[in-house]
């Protein structure tokens, strides 16, 4: 199988909507994967760009629950698992300050949102997540950001994937 270099074949044009959260893609653009498959993002398309949760809030809430668990739970496991959990949450809080709603990965996030919402090629969720990773590479996103964002969608993207299953089916039926 030939491996091609992933690339955006057209410029991406979008503007922010009045709500300050969502954006509209105004022109159709294409992205080529390393398997030479083309993703055509058809305009108009509404997106929220990168749906990166605020890890500071999630981490603080998890820390509070863990502290209560460790203080009152009779298991000895709580003592041994507690410190790695505290360190992991601290790292998440630090990372959350570096990842924003938009950045170098914006174009990749639009492709990923399109695949999650419409997925005209019928690809699996795992492949759609991998296409995000490839697209971030084209956007010259730092490797550590690519890893964090990719793991974030792999580990936490299922609710978004499931919430759009009917729109994907409707979209493919209209074609």
C-alpha positions as CSV (number, residue, x, y, z in Angstrom):
1,X,0.0,0.0,0.0
2,X,1.3,3.4,-0.9
3,X,1.7,5.9,1.9
4,X,1.2,9.5,0.9
5,X,2.0,12.6,3.0
6,X,-1.2,13.8,4.7
7,X,-2.1,17.4,3.7
8,X,-4.8,20.0,3.5
9,X,-5.6,20.5,-0.2
10,X,-7.6,23.7,0.2
11,X,-7.6,26.7,2.5
12,X,-10.0,26.5,5.5
13,X,-12.3,29.5,5.9
14,X,-14.5,29.9,8.9
15,X,-16.0,32.6,11.1
16,X,-17.2,32.8,14.7
17,X,-20.9,32.8,15.3
18,X,-22.6,35.3,17.7
19,X,-22.6,32.9,20.6
20,X,-18.8,33.1,20.9
21,X,-18.5,29.3,21.1
22,X,-19.5,27.9,17.6
23,X,-18.0,28.6,14.2
24,X,-19.2,28.1,10.6
25,X,-17.0,26.8,7.8
26,X,-17.8,28.9,4.7
27,X,-16.0,27.0,2.0
28,X,-15.7,23.4,1.2
29,X,-12.2,22.0,1.7
30,X,-10.4,18.7,1.4
31,X,-7.9,16.8,3.5
32,X,-5.9,13.8,2.2
33,X,-4.9,11.1,4.7
34,X,-1.7,9.1,4.5
35,X,-3.7,6.3,2.9
36,X,-4.6,8.7,0.0
37,X,-8.2,8.9,1.1
38,X,-9.9,12.3,0.8
39,X,-12.1,13.9,3.4
40,X,-14.3,16.5,1.9
41,X,-15.6,18.9,4.5
42,X,-18.7,20.4,2.8
43,X,-19.7,24.0,3.6
44,X,-21.7,25.3,5.4
45,X,-20.7,23.3,8.4
46,X,-21.1,24.3,12.1
47,X,-18.3,23.3,14.5
48,X,-17.2,24.1,18.0
49,X,-13.5,23.6,17.0
50,X,-11.6,21.7,19.7
51,X,-13.9,20.6,22.5
52,X,-11.2,20.5,25.1
53,X,-12.7,20.3,28.6
54,X,-11.3,22.4,31.4
55,X,-9.0,19.8,33.1
56,X,-8.5,22.2,36.0
57,X,-12.2,21.9,37.0
58,X,-12.3,18.1,36.3
59,X,-9.0,17.5,38.1
60,X,-10.1,19.5,41.1
61,X,-13.4,17.7,41.4
62,X,-11.7,14.3,41.0
63,X,-9.1,15.3,43.6
64,X,-11.9,16.2,46.1
65,X,-13.7,12.9,45.5
66,X,-10.4,11.0,45.8
67,X,-9.5,12.7,49.0
68,X,-12.8,11.8,50.6
69,X,-12.5,8.3,49.3
70,X,-8.9,7.9,50.7
71,X,-9.9,9.4,54.1
72,X,-13.0,7.3,54.7
73,X,-12.6,4.1,52.6
74,X,-11.2,1.2,54.6
75,X,-9.2,-0.2,51.7
76,X,-5.4,-0.1,51.9
77,X,-5.6,0.4,48.1
78,X,-6.4,4.0,48.6
79,X,-3.1,4.8,50.1
80,X,-1.1,3.1,47.4
81,X,-3.0,4.5,44.4
82,X,-3.5,7.9,45.8
83,X,-0.2,9.5,45.0
84,X,-0.1,8.5,41.3
85,X,-3.6,9.8,41.0
86,X,-2.6,13.1,42.6
87,X,0.4,13.5,40.3
88,X,-1.7,12.6,37.2
89,X,-4.3,15.2,38.1
90,X,-1.6,17.8,38.7
91,X,-0.2,17.1,35.2
92,X,-3.7,17.5,33.7
93,X,-4.2,20.8,35.4
94,X,-0.8,22.0,34.0
95,X,-1.7,20.8,30.5
96,X,-5.1,22.4,30.6
97,X,-3.5,25.8,30.7
98,X,-1.7,25.1,27.4
99,X,-4.6,23.7,25.4
100,X,-7.2,26.1,24.2
101,X,-10.5,26.0,22.2
102,X,-8.4,26.8,19.1
103,X,-4.8,26.9,18.1
104,X,-2.5,25.3,15.5
105,X,-4.9,22.3,15.6
106,X,-8.0,24.2,14.6
107,X,-8.1,22.9,11.0
108,X,-7.6,19.3,12.3
109,X,-10.4,19.8,14.8
110,X,-12.8,20.9,12.1
111,X,-12.0,17.7,10.1
112,X,-12.5,15.6,13.2
113,X,-15.8,17.3,14.0
114,X,-17.0,16.8,10.5
115,X,-16.1,13.1,10.6
116,X,-17.9,12.7,14.0
117,X,-21.0,14.5,12.8
118,X,-21.3,13.4,9.2
119,X,-18.7,10.7,8.4
120,X,-19.6,10.3,4.7
121,X,-17.0,7.5,4.3
122,X,-18.5,5.4,7.0
123,X,-15.2,5.1,8.9
124,X,-14.9,3.7,12.4
125,X,-14.5,6.1,15.3
126,X,-10.9,4.9,15.8
127,X,-10.0,5.8,12.3
128,X,-11.6,9.2,12.6
129,X,-9.6,9.8,15.7
130,X,-6.4,8.7,13.8
131,X,-7.3,11.2,11.0
132,X,-7.3,13.9,13.7
133,X,-3.8,12.9,14.7
134,X,-2.6,13.0,11.0
135,X,-4.2,16.3,10.4
136,X,-2.6,17.8,13.6
137,X,0.8,16.6,12.2
138,X,0.0,18.6,9.0
139,X,-0.7,21.7,11.1
140,X,2.7,21.3,12.8
141,X,1.2,20.8,16.3
142,X,3.8,19.9,18.9
143,X,4.1,16.2,19.5
144,X,3.1,16.4,23.2
145,X,-0.1,18.3,22.2
146,X,-0.9,15.8,19.6
147,X,-0.5,12.9,22.0
148,X,-2.6,14.7,24.7
149,X,-5.4,15.6,22.3
150,X,-5.4,12.3,20.5
151,X,-5.5,10.4,23.9
152,X,-8.3,12.8,25.0
153,X,-10.5,11.9,22.0
154,X,-9.7,8.2,22.2
155,X,-10.5,8.1,25.9
156,X,-13.3,10.6,26.2
157,X,-14.8,10.9,22.6
158,X,-17.4,8.1,22.9
159,X,-20.2,10.3,24.2
160,X,-19.7,12.7,21.3
161,X,-19.5,9.9,18.8
162,X,-22.7,8.3,20.1
163,X,-24.6,11.6,20.3
164,X,-24.1,12.1,16.5
165,X,-24.9,8.6,15.3
166,X,-28.3,9.6,14.0
167,X,-27.0,12.6,12.1
168,X,-24.3,10.5,10.5
169,X,-26.9,8.0,9.3
170,X,-29.2,10.7,8.0
171,X,-26.4,12.4,6.2
172,X,-25.3,9.2,4.4
173,X,-28.9,8.4,3.5
174,X,-29.3,11.7,1.8
175,X,-26.3,11.2,-0.4
